[in-house]
Amino acid sequence: MSDDVPQARSRQRIYWLLGAILLAIGCAGGMKLYDSWEQHRVGEFKQLCRAADQKRDWESLIKTAEEWSQWRPTSADPWLFLAEGYLQTGKLEEALHALDQVPRHDPKAIPALSKKAEIEFDLLNRPLASEQTSLELLQLEPRLTVIRSRLIFFYALSLQRVKLIEQIQASIEYGSEPPDAYVYLFLCDHLYFSNGSQLNSKWLRSSPRSEVFLAAAAVQFDEIMQRLENQTEATAKTRRESQEKLNRLLEKFPRNSALLRYFLHRYAEESKVDDVARILAMVPPEAGNDSVFWRFRGWYQAAVDDLEGAEEAYRKSLELTKIDWRTWLGLAEVLRLKGDLQEAERCQKIALTGKRLRQDLLRLPTAKDITDAQLHRISEYADACGDSQLANHLQFRLQQRGYGG
């Protein structure tokens, strides 16, 4: 009787072990069957979506993709098909939402976010939203020339000079800069675009309280009025109203860099030394990496006969932006007054070369129309300015393009 108990317990353990083995086998088989069924269903969804896409049956595409996305919300494909259906039927908000659902770890997030940024910028007139999408995208893949190009264009037209330079430098670092980036980099000492006021006014419609667009539209409208060849009494009145508006904007946004740069240019041209000093006192500390403000500090110090301070400010400006011909010109004048004629002549020569190059670039129909020969001239000018990094990189890019001039 005592021998039967251990034997019974041993048999019981064997039964449990066999049961566990059979259960594991069953689970494995079940999982395999489920995986096979899942793959089959994914294939069905994909086939149906492709067929609807080819037939341009957008409602069927949306219906199928919605069902697929609800079943597999962490997959990229259903959201991409759904976005396409919404886009083709003009449901842009829904398309944006679908594109935003693509998991960021999926490689397909890059084309999804690229499309999202394009829709926001071109179709919905929301450049600020497009900017945020683009910056997120560049965190995933920094070598996207199309995205860099759109950001460079946006920052240039909205007079966001520091962001523009930072974006161009980043695009150069990653080898993803468009050729027109060098045009914007060269012209950013004084940004002005004939369509700048119009575009910023358009962007204001999506962000009516935007400080950036209000300032950029007003500044560039005043630039247009300044450049009118046939000034009349009516245009003079419009110009006065424009300047009054700029004065009000400066009161409202006293730290806005575009407005501060505008008033510094204006007052320096009018030789209003006290007004230049007043505006310089308004420049916020965070604008310290904008070389234009250092250039105007140099102008002011020279105007009050502080030649040492002027030279120091001009050289600080050149540390930040070596290719600013206006700074080289100001430095040449200060060095001439200090009696350093040889160095003054060198700086004067650089300034005149830069001025002529700027005039040529301003004649381009658009920044994208720059030629390889002009890019070569920018490279030579950058080298003369001591910006060997910019010069060498541009030469390398020209060699890649097969330029042999």
Buried (B, 14 or more C-beta within 10 A) or exposed (E): EEEEEEEEEEEEEEEEEEEEEEEEEEEEEEEEEEEEEEEEEBEEBBEBBEEBBEEEBBEBBBBBBBBBBEEBEEBBBBBBBBBBBBBBBEBBEBBBBBBBBBEEEBEBBBBBBBBBBBBBBEEBBBBBBBBEBBEBBBEEBBEBBEBBBBBBBBBBBBBBBBBBBBBBBBBBEBEBBBBBBBBBBBBBBBBBBEEBBBBBBBBBEBBEEBBBBBBBBBBBBBBBBEEEEEEEEEEEEBBEEBBEBBEEBBEEBEBBBBBBBBBBBBBBEEEBBEBBBEBBEBBEEEBEEBBBBBBBBBBBBBBEEBBEBBBBBBBBBBEBBBBBBBBBBBBBBBBBBBEBEEEBEBBBEBBBBBBEBBEEBEEBEEBEEBEBEBBBBBBBBBBBBBBEEBBEBBBEBBEEEEBEE
